[in-house]
Amino acid sequence: MSKNELWSLLQQSALVEGDLSEQNEKHSPWFVRAMLGVAGWLGAMFLVGFVGTGLSLATMETEAYWVIGAFACGGAAAIFRLRRNGDFSSQFGLAVAIAGQVLMMLGMGRWISHSSTTVAFIVAVQQAILFVAMPNFVHRVWAAGTSALALCIALGGLDLHALILPLLTAGLAVAWLREFKLPKQNELVRACGYGITLTALIASYMNPGEFDWTGYDNIPVAPEFLQIVAYAGAALIVAVMIGATLLLLQREKVSLTSGAGKAALALAIVLALASIKAPGLAPGALILLLGFANGNRVLTGLGVLALLAYLSYYYYALHITLLEKSVIMMLTGTALLGLRFASHHWWPALNKEETTHA
C-alpha cells in the first residue's frame, strides 16, 4: 500500500484531515529550531518583565491581575491557532500563556485570600478549561499537570491527602489505557496522560509527614476521619492496580487462567500491597507497564527512572522508621522471588512465552 492510499483510507475513516505533506518538505535543523525556541522564551520574558514592572509601579486592583492574565492567555491561544508549526511562535506563545496563568492565579489568590483550598479548586478548573482551549501539545501537558496539582492541593486542604496519589494513579491509568480507543482525540489524551503522570511522580515525594498539605486553611478534623481516609486510600490504590492489570489483560486478550494472566495478576497484588506503605511504587510500576504495553518508549523510560528514583528516595526517607522500611522491602522482595519461583514450577506456559515477550 502506498503512502497516498494509506492517507486516503485514514481520511475516509475521519482520522486525519487536509492534504498529505510533501515528501521533500524542508525542515530546519534541530539547532536552528532550538535557537528559535530560546529566542521565543527570551522575547516573552522581556515582555513579561516589562508588564511586571508596570504592574509593580502602579496600584493594581485585584481584578486587573485576572483581566491582564486573561488577555495574555487569549493572545497565546491566538498565536497557537495562527502559527501551529512555528518554533519561535509556539515557544513565545507558551511563555506568554504561562505568564498569563500566573497573573490569573495571583489575582485569584488576592481575591479569595482567606481560603487556599477554594483558590486551588478554581485554579484546577481554570487550567482544565485552558487545556481544551489552547491547541499546543506542550501547553496541554503543562495545563493538565497544573490542573491535577491544583486539585491535589485542594484535596490536601480538605485533609484528603491519602486519596491524592491513588486518584492520580487511577487518572494516569485511565488516560493511557484509552490512548488507542480515541484516535481523533489522541493528542488530547496523550497530553492529559503525560500531565497527570508528571504530577503523580511529583506527588510520590509529598508525604504527609514531610509536606504540609493544609496550607493556611487550618481546619481541625477528627483523627477518626483521617483514619477512614487512610483506609479508603489504601483500598483505592489496591483496586487501581488490580483493575488496570485486568483491563490490560482484557485488551491484550490474555486469559486470566493462563500462566501469563495468573502471573500478571499475582504481581499486581504484590505491588499493590507494597504500595500501601510505599505509595510511589504504584504509579511508577503502572507507568512502566503501560508504557511497555503501548509501545511508548518515553513512558517506559520514565517508568524505569521513576521506580529507581523512588526506591532511592524511600530508602533514605524519614517519614517511617528504618525497621518498618526493612520489613516492607524484605517482604516485597520475598514475595517477588516467590512469584518468580512459582511461575517456573506451576505456570510453565509463562516460561515458554518469555522467549518472545519481555
JOGI-V422613 format. One record per backbone hydrogen bond with DSSP energy under -0.5 kcal/mol. NH is the residue of the N-H (numbers start at 1). CO is the residue of the C=O. If there is no record, write none. Layout:
NH/CO ; NH/CO
//
This chain:
6/2 ; 7/3 ; 8/4 ; 9/5 ; 10/6 ; 11/7 ; 12/8 ; 13/9 ; 14/11 ; 15/10 ; 16/10 ; 25/22 ; 33/29 ; 34/30 ; 35/31 ; 36/32 ; 37/33 ; 38/34 ; 39/35 ; 40/36 ; 41/37 ; 42/38 ; 43/39 ; 44/40 ; 45/41 ; 46/42 ; 47/43 ; 48/44 ; 49/45 ; 50/46 ; 51/47 ; 52/48 ; 53/49 ; 54/50 ; 55/51 ; 56/52 ; 57/53 ; 58/54 ; 60/58 ; 64/61 ; 65/61 ; 65/62 ; 66/62 ; 67/63 ; 68/64 ; 69/65 ; 70/66 ; 71/67 ; 72/68 ; 73/69 ; 74/70 ; 75/71 ; 76/72 ; 77/73 ; 78/74 ; 79/75 ; 80/76 ; 81/77 ; 82/78 ; 83/79 ; 90/86 ; 91/87 ; 92/88 ; 93/89 ; 94/90 ; 95/91 ; 96/92 ; 97/93 ; 98/94 ; 99/95 ; 100/96 ; 101/97 ; 102/98 ; 103/99 ; 104/100 ; 105/101 ; 106/102 ; 107/103 ; 108/104 ; 109/105 ; 110/106 ; 111/107 ; 112/108 ; 113/110 ; 115/112 ; 119/115 ; 120/116 ; 121/117 ; 122/118 ; 123/119 ; 124/120 ; 125/121 ; 126/122 ; 127/123 ; 128/124 ; 129/125 ; 130/126 ; 131/127 ; 132/128 ; 133/129 ; 134/130 ; 135/133 ; 136/134 ; 140/136 ; 141/137 ; 142/138 ; 143/139 ; 144/140 ; 145/141 ; 146/142 ; 147/143 ; 148/144 ; 149/145 ; 150/146 ; 151/147 ; 152/148 ; 153/149 ; 154/150 ; 155/151 ; 156/152 ; 157/153 ; 158/154 ; 159/156 ; 160/155 ; 163/160 ; 164/161 ; 165/161 ; 167/163 ; 168/164 ; 169/165 ; 170/166 ; 171/167 ; 172/168 ; 173/169 ; 174/170 ; 175/171 ; 176/172 ; 177/173 ; 178/174 ; 179/176 ; 182/178 ; 185/182 ; 186/183 ; 189/185 ; 190/186 ; 191/187 ; 192/188 ; 193/189 ; 194/190 ; 195/191 ; 196/192 ; 197/193 ; 198/194 ; 199/195 ; 200/196 ; 201/197 ; 202/198 ; 203/199 ; 204/200 ; 205/202 ; 206/203 ; 207/205 ; 210/207 ; 211/207 ; 213/211 ; 217/214 ; 218/216 ; 219/217 ; 220/218 ; 225/222 ; 226/222 ; 227/223 ; 228/224 ; 229/225 ; 230/226 ; 231/227 ; 232/228 ; 233/229 ; 234/230 ; 235/231 ; 236/232 ; 237/233 ; 238/234 ; 239/235 ; 240/236 ; 241/237 ; 242/238 ; 243/239 ; 244/240 ; 245/241 ; 246/242 ; 247/243 ; 248/244 ; 249/245 ; 250/246 ; 251/247 ; 252/248 ; 253/250 ; 254/249 ; 255/253 ; 258/255 ; 261/255 ; 262/258 ; 263/259 ; 264/260 ; 265/261 ; 266/262 ; 267/263 ; 268/264 ; 269/265 ; 270/266 ; 271/267 ; 272/268 ; 273/269 ; 274/270 ; 275/271 ; 276/272 ; 276/273 ; 277/273 ; 277/274 ; 278/274 ; 281/278 ; 282/279 ; 283/279 ; 284/280 ; 285/281 ; 286/282 ; 287/283 ; 288/284 ; 289/285 ; 290/286 ; 291/287 ; 292/288 ; 293/289 ; 294/290 ; 295/292 ; 296/291 ; 297/295 ; 300/296 ; 301/297 ; 302/298 ; 303/299 ; 304/300 ; 305/301 ; 306/302 ; 307/303 ; 308/304 ; 309/305 ; 310/306 ; 311/307 ; 312/308 ; 313/309 ; 314/310 ; 315/311 ; 316/312 ; 316/313 ; 317/313 ; 325/321 ; 326/322 ; 327/323 ; 328/324 ; 329/325 ; 330/326 ; 331/327 ; 332/328 ; 333/329 ; 334/330 ; 335/331 ; 336/332 ; 337/333 ; 338/334 ; 339/335 ; 340/336 ; 341/337 ; 342/338 ; 343/339 ; 344/340 ; 345/341 ; 346/342 ; 347/342 ; 350/347 ; 351/347 ; 352/348 ; 353/349 ; 354/350 ; 355/352 ; 356/353 ; 357/353
//
